[in-house]
Amino acid sequence: MANIYNSAESRYPNRTQNELIRQFVLDPDFVYYLLWVFHFIMKSAARYRTYLLLSIIWMLSSTIALSQVEICDNGLDDDGDRLIDLNDPDCYCEVIEPVSLIPNPSFEDQDCCPGDRSELNCATDWIQASEPTTDYIHSCNWLGWDDFPPPMPFPDGDGIMGFRDGRVRQGNPEPYWKEYAGACLINPLEQDSTYRFQFDVGFVDLQRSPPIDISFFGTRSCEYLPFGRGNESFGCPSNDPNWEKLAEVRVSGGNRSQWVNTILDITPRQDIYAIAIGPDCEAVSTPVSLYYFFDNLLLSDLAAFDLQIRESQHPCSEDYTLSVPDNLSFSYQWYKDGVALVGEAFGELTQHYGDGDYQVRIFNGDDCRLSAAFEYRQPVIDAPERRNICVGDSYTFGDRTLSEVGTYIDTFKSVDNCDSIVTLELDLIGARYDTLALTLYQGQSFDIADMTLEGEGDYPLTLVSSLGCDSLLLVDLDYAKVFIPNVFSPGALGDNAVFRPYIAEPLVAQVDIQIFDRWGNQVFRGPEWDGGDLSSGVYMYRMHVTFDVGEPEVFYGDVTLLR
């Protein structure tokens, strides 16, 4: 029987002890062995049969019990509990994942929502390390500079950090304008120990984000954050004797907007308690400001990355795949949503299996370890679009030719092969009248195109739009209704207590009323007349009215004052 078990162990090196036992009791050699024992019992003397039969019944019941153990790498529910592979408690392995020594590594935790540039203080536990200020970008409000749009989507969550490596201000290059962010580490980097810094760098385009040397600086005390206070041209942290450059790596984003995942390995010569990240120390002189982004800053000891799943290619690429650092002494098994991907037994997946939560299990001798789940969801881009065409023309939308007003939805492939859901609002110029309502004053006219419109009424016009379409316009022309009373009574109730004009629209900007007695003497001037201490009688007026739009108007007449 020992030979049968050893045979199962050699054929299935990636199985746990329970899985090997189950494989052992189901092995054909073990079944033949049980049949031989049963044959021996039947030929034995009667006095031994009862004892031997009881023994074999016990052995078979134990075998059945042992067989109800989940095999964790075959994609099947072996023990009938409706839980497959990693979803079954029988397949427990310790989950190993690197935990960043940098606090708030993806800029998700915030003390406030950024509303403008230079607000890194809103990101919890982050320190503006240099005098030139970095930017905190978060979907809660501020999404960065119009001139430096970040690549979408962000690698991890809703927050990122933006920084410049040299800038141009009012046409003058500032080559030592270097922006750095800093943080006190959760635990220090220990002297002569090796750590890995894995992070994402974002690029705008080749002109505004050319290849850059990303540098990682450290200091033995948090009291040295920030550095270079009051000096915008201080440059990099290592210009301060309390700081040292620990590592750097050159990163390129190519000629388009994208994120690039990058790795630095660090072995400090002293214990490091605080760090700063940003560009290298070299002066940069360019005709434009250079801008980049950081996200997903993972700093941990090197061994913790053995099972850290990484992605290659853009998430929408047909060549997209996942991998872990390959080690010839390990045995691997990949899972999607807890179910084994049969045949995927290497450090890198051989193909892409679509949306899901991915994990990889490794064996190193008898040691079973499991990676943290890597969530993959193919990005989908929502892209609203509005188009205007002339009546009689058409618009090609995917495989459809459109000629009617409406809302249309279709899915296209973006430059990165992502699904782009486009919602098109299509309008026809000339399909209906646009209305222009105008208010004029008696005697005024309105000029449009090569026509002059006079008198109240509706004027349907056909004009040529900027697209060359026939555009239908209905001009609704009306005269302003100006009412000037011919009698008023000071002290009366309502509007008749003062003398002034009444105009429905448009609004009156200014009124200047002059009142004259029967001998031509001016007795009042102002915006409205309450009669003052004058006696009842007939008075002449001159009224100058200025409107919000149009030309001023002057009105003459007489008004009766009654007391």
Secondary structure, DSSP 8 states (H G I E B T S, - for coil): -HHHHHHHHHH-TT--HHHHHHHHHT-HHHHHHHHHHHHHHHHS-HHHHHHHHHHHHHHHHHHHHHH----TTSSS-TTSSS--GGGSGGG--EEE----SSSSTTS--BSS---SSS-GGGBTT-EE-SSS--EEEETTS----SSS---SS-SSSSEEEEEEEEEEETTEEEEEEE--EEEEEEEEE-TT--EEEEEEEEE--TTTS--EEEEEEEES-GGG-S-STT-TT--SGGGSTTEEEEEEEEE--TTSSEEEEEEEEE--SS-EEEEEEEE-SS----SS--EEEEEEEEEEEGGGGTT--EEES-TT-TT-EEE----TT-EEEEEETTEE-TT--SSB-SS---SEEEEEEEEETTEEEEE--EEE---EEEEEEEEEEETT--EEETTEEE-SSEEEEEEEE-TTS-EEEEEEEEEEETSS-EEEEEEE-TT-EEEETTEEEESSEEEEEEEE-TTS-EEEEEEEEEE--EE--SEE-TT-SGGGGSB--EE-SS-EEEEEEEEE-TTS-EEEEESSB--TT--SEEEEEEEEEEESSS--EEEEEEEEE--
